[in-house]
Amino acid sequence: MTLLPVLLLAAGTFAFRLAGPLLSQRLHISARVQRLLTLSAIALLSALVATATLTSNGHFAGGARPAGVAVGALLAWFRLPFVVVVVAAAGTAAVLRMLGVP
């Protein structure tokens, strides 16, 4: 019963991914539209990060999670190794939660 929806989603995903290379020669998108599409992708990703960082179950997540994300973002900005970024971000959130920050 669940195999059919999985196969339909797989076929739809394949069709969308195949449509890009097949239609790229037929569609001509202006430079302005390309720039706007790039900016919209950045805006959507930023909104996703903000929502995941600041909310939990529809409510404010508290200060520990945003602080951990901020530490991780800062360390990633300085191009530290990924493991260091993740451990430092998780450690920051954990220490703040141990100190009573929600």
C-alpha positions in Angstrom: 0.0 0.0 0.0 2.9 2.4 0.7 4.9 1.3 -2.3 2.7 3.1 -4.8 3.1 6.6 -3.3 6.9 6.1 -3.0 7.1 5.0 -6.6 5.0 8.0 -7.7 7.1 10.4 -5.8 10.3 8.9 -7.2 8.9 9.2 -10.7 7.9 12.8 -10.1 11.3 13.6 -8.7 13.0 12.0 -11.6 10.8 13.9 -14.1 11.6 17.2 -12.5 15.3 16.6 -12.4 15.2 15.4 -16.1 13.1 18.4 -17.2 16.0 20.8 -16.3 18.5 19.6 -18.8 15.9 18.9 -21.4 14.3 22.3 -21.2 17.4 24.4 -20.6 18.0 24.9 -24.3 14.4 25.8 -25.1 13.9 28.3 -22.2 15.7 31.6 -22.3 15.6 33.3 -18.9 16.8 36.9 -18.7 19.7 37.9 -16.5 17.3 39.8 -14.2 15.1 36.8 -13.7 18.1 34.6 -13.0 19.3 37.0 -10.4 15.9 37.1 -8.8 15.7 33.3 -8.7 19.0 33.2 -7.0 17.9 35.8 -4.4 14.7 33.9 -3.8 16.6 30.7 -3.1 18.7 32.6 -0.6 15.6 34.1 1.0 13.8 30.7 1.3 16.9 29.1 2.8 17.3 31.9 5.3 13.6 31.6 6.3 14.0 27.9 6.8 17.1 28.4 9.0 15.3 31.1 11.0 12.2 29.0 11.5 14.2 26.0 12.6 16.4 28.0 14.9 13.8 30.2 16.6 10.8 27.9 16.9 9.9 24.6 18.5 6.4 23.2 18.2 5.1 26.5 17.1 6.6 28.4 20.0 9.8 30.3 20.7 12.6 27.8 21.2 14.4 29.9 23.9 17.9 31.4 23.9 20.1 28.3 23.9 19.3 27.1 20.4 19.8 30.4 18.7 23.0 31.0 20.6 24.3 27.6 19.5 23.4 28.3 15.9 25.1 31.7 16.1 28.3 30.1 17.4 28.2 27.5 14.7 27.6 30.2 12.0 30.5 32.3 13.3 32.9 29.3 13.3 31.7 28.3 9.8 32.3 31.8 8.7 35.9 31.4 9.7 36.0 28.1 7.8 36.7 25.8 10.7 36.3 22.1 10.1 32.7 20.9 10.1 33.1 18.6 13.1 34.5 21.6 15.2 31.5 23.7 14.1 28.9 21.1 15.0 30.5 20.2 18.4 31.0 23.8 19.4 27.4 24.7 18.4 26.0 21.7 20.3 28.3 22.4 23.3 27.2 26.0 23.5 23.5 25.0 23.5 24.2 22.2 26.0 26.1 24.5 28.4 23.4 27.2 28.2 20.7 24.6 28.9 22.7 23.3 31.9 22.8 26.9 33.2 19.0 27.1 32.9 18.6 29.0 29.7 15.7 27.5 27.8 
